[in-house]
Amino acid sequence: MYLGGRTNFEQVVREHQESVRRLMLTLTLGDEALSDDLSQDTFLKAYRSWTAFRGLSSTRTWLFRIAYNTFYSYCRQQRAVMTDLQEYARTSQPSSLNMDIMQAMSVLTDAERLCVTLALIEGEATKEVAKITRLKENTVKSHIKRGREKLAQYLRNNGYEN
């Protein structure tokens, strides 16, 4: 199903650029420059395949799937491992709750971080998170539950109440 030309895609970018960037910021543990680059790559890939988008999922789900793949492709290409990003987050000096949350996110596994970000930060339903990640819904629920518990424990251990 062809959804329109360039003008329609520009509207898609306007509607979803902030949420794609937030996803990338979380996946990169707050690295703004890398997040911007990966977000731009996501939209370039989406633009190139725009005419092939068949609408089998929402545009947002489709974009998040592209973003997810873009991030992991970057990690593979650079031979980067999440532990490097986690170490960066642990050694950076938190100056606000946002930095503390980014550091807290570093204690999650990759799958937990992705599911927590999509469900709790981006507000995606479990079913949509399952489509984006290609995980079973019960697995997504487990990742979210464990991720929440780990985040809460980390923040409690670092002076935040409930």
N, C-alpha and C positions, 0 to 999 in steps of 0.2 A: 504494500500500500504506500503510495507516494504521498507525503504529507505537505508538500509545498516546497517552494524554493528558498532562496536566500533570506527573504524578509521573514518568513516563518521561522527559520533557524535562528535569526537574530533575536527573535522574541524568546525562543527556548533558552538562548544564552542569558538574556536579561533575567529570566525567571529562575534560572538554576545556578548561575555562576557563584553566588554566595554559598549555597549549600555544598557545591562541589569543592570550593576552596576550604570550607570548614572541615569537610571530610579529609582532605589532603593535609590540612594543618594537624589534625589529630593523628593521622597515620604517620606523619613525619615528626611527631612529638614537638610541634611548634616551630619548625624550621620554615619561616615565612618565604624566603627566596625559593627554596625547593618546592614548597607548596604552590607558589605562583607558577613556577615552571611546569610542574606536573598537571596543574589545572589547565594551563594553556594547551599542553599536549593532549589532554583529555578532549578539549573542545575541538582541537584540530582533527583528531581521529574521528570524533563524532561528525564533524562537518563533511569529512571525506566519505563517510558511510551514510550520510543523511538520507540519500535517495533510496538506500537499501533498507532503511528502518521500516519494519512491517507493522509496528504497533501492537505486537503480541504482548507487550508489557507497557507500563506507563513510560513516558519520556524520561521521567526522573529515575526510574529503576534502570532503564537502558543506559543513561548517563553515569549512574553510580557503578554499574557493571564495568563500563569503559574506564572509569576512574580507578576502580579496584585493580583491573588488569594493568593499567598504566603504571600504577605505583609498584606493583610486584615485578613488572618487566624492568622498571628502573633499577630495583634492588638487585635483580639477577644480572643485569648488564654491568652494573658497577661493582658486582661481587660484594655488595653491601649486605650486612646482616643486621637484623633488628637489634642485636645486642650492642652494636656500635651506637645506634640511635638512643638506646636505653641508657648507655653509659653517658652520653652527652646530656641527657635529661637529668641524670642523677648528679652530675658535676656542675650543672648550671645553677646560678644563684636565683632562687625564687624571689620574686618581688611582689607577687600578688597571688590571689586565689587562683587565677588562671594558670600561672606558672606551676603552682602546687598541683593543680589538676593534671597538667601535662606530665608532671613528674609521676603522679599517681598512675596515669595511663601507662607509663613505662613498665609497671609491674605486671601488666596483663600480657597474656600470650597474644600473638598476632591475631588469631581468630577472635579472641575475646574483645580485643581493642576494636576490631572492625565491627563486630556485632553490637557492642555497646555504643559506638559512635553512630551507627546507622539507626539503631532503635531509640536510644535515649537522647542523643544530641540532635539528630536529624528527624526524629519522630516517625520513622518508618515502621510499619506493622511487621510483625514477625514473618508473615507470609512473604512480604516484599524483601525483607532481609534474606530470607531463604533463597529467593530468586536471584538476588544480586550475588550472593556468596556461593550459590549452588550447594548449600548445605541443607540437611533435613531440618524441618521446623523444630523438632524436639532438640536437635543439636544446637540450633540458634538459641532456643530458650535456655539451654544449659549454659552456653557461653555468656549470655546476658546475666543470668543469675550469679554465676561464679565471678564475672567481671564486676558486678555491683558490690558483691561481698568484699572482693579484694580492694576496690576503690574506697569503700566505706572504712575498712580496716586501716588502709594507708592514711587516709585523712584523719581518722581518730588518733592514730599513732603520732601524727604531726600537728596536734593541737587543735583540730577542728572537732567541735561537738556536733553529733548527729548531723 
